[in-house]
Amino acid sequence: MFEIQNGLMFIISIALFAAKGFALVDCVARPSAKFTYIETLPKQTWLVILVLAVLTHLVWWSPLDLLNLAGTVGALVYLAQVRGSDSR
């Protein structure tokens, strides 16, 4: 039973780490003017949030850790708000 739980937690952790990494790469590649155009946080602020999210995930690998959850929320908000604005 614990093997299934551990395997599931590992898969979730990998998926969330990939989402955070994708958000960080997207933020680095996106021009600063885009952030002003969609009226969101500045690019530098998003970079700090996303770098901290990725580093926190590397230190505390558990996806249910409080800091990991905060980083996941930050990355998902970035993806929905900034990257999601491309579809409008």
C-alpha positions as CSV (number, residue, x, y, z in Angstrom):
1,M,0.0,0.0,0.0
2,F,2.8,2.4,0.9
3,E,4.5,1.7,-2.5
4,I,1.5,3.0,-4.3
5,Q,1.2,6.1,-2.1
6,N,4.9,6.8,-2.5
7,G,4.8,6.3,-6.2
8,L,1.8,8.6,-6.6
9,M,3.5,11.3,-4.5
10,F,6.6,11.0,-6.6
11,I,4.6,11.4,-9.8
12,I,2.7,14.4,-8.4
13,S,6.0,16.0,-7.3
14,I,7.5,15.5,-10.7
15,A,4.5,17.0,-12.4
16,L,4.4,20.1,-10.1
17,F,8.2,20.6,-10.5
18,A,7.7,20.5,-14.3
19,A,4.9,23.0,-14.1
20,K,7.1,25.3,-12.0
21,G,10.1,24.9,-14.3
22,F,7.9,25.6,-17.4
23,A,6.5,28.7,-15.8
24,L,10.0,29.9,-15.0
25,V,11.3,29.3,-18.5
26,D,8.3,31.0,-20.0
27,C,8.8,34.0,-17.7
28,V,12.5,34.3,-18.7
29,A,11.6,34.1,-22.4
30,R,8.6,36.6,-22.3
31,P,9.4,40.2,-23.0
32,S,9.0,42.7,-20.1
33,A,6.5,44.8,-22.1
34,K,4.0,41.9,-22.1
35,F,3.7,42.2,-18.3
36,T,2.9,45.9,-18.5
37,Y,0.4,45.3,-21.3
38,I,-1.6,42.7,-19.4
39,E,-1.4,44.8,-16.1
40,T,0.1,42.1,-13.9
41,L,3.1,42.1,-11.6
42,P,6.4,43.2,-13.2
43,K,8.6,40.5,-14.8
44,Q,11.3,40.8,-12.1
45,T,8.7,40.0,-9.4
46,W,7.5,37.0,-11.2
47,L,11.0,35.8,-11.7
48,V,11.7,36.0,-8.0
49,I,8.5,34.2,-7.1
50,L,9.2,31.4,-9.7
51,V,12.9,31.0,-8.8
52,L,12.0,30.7,-5.2
53,A,9.3,28.2,-6.1
54,V,11.7,26.0,-8.0
55,L,14.4,26.2,-5.4
56,T,12.0,25.4,-2.6
57,H,10.8,22.4,-4.6
58,L,14.4,21.2,-5.0
59,V,15.0,21.5,-1.2
60,W,11.7,20.1,0.0
61,W,10.6,17.5,-2.5
62,S,7.3,16.7,-0.9
63,P,4.5,18.4,-2.9
64,L,2.4,18.8,0.3
65,D,5.0,20.9,2.1
66,L,3.6,24.3,2.9
67,L,6.3,26.2,1.0
68,N,5.9,23.9,-2.0
69,L,2.2,24.5,-2.0
70,A,2.8,28.3,-2.0
71,G,5.2,27.9,-4.9
72,T,2.8,25.8,-6.8
73,V,0.0,28.4,-6.3
74,G,2.4,31.1,-7.5
75,A,3.4,29.1,-10.6
76,L,-0.2,28.2,-11.5
77,V,-1.3,31.8,-11.0
78,Y,1.5,32.9,-13.4
79,L,0.5,30.3,-15.9
80,A,-3.2,31.3,-15.7
81,Q,-2.7,35.1,-15.6
82,V,0.3,35.7,-17.8
83,R,0.5,32.8,-20.1
84,G,-3.3,32.5,-20.3
85,S,-3.5,36.0,-21.6
86,D,-2.0,34.9,-24.9
87,S,-5.2,33.0,-25.7
88,R,-7.4,36.2,-25.5
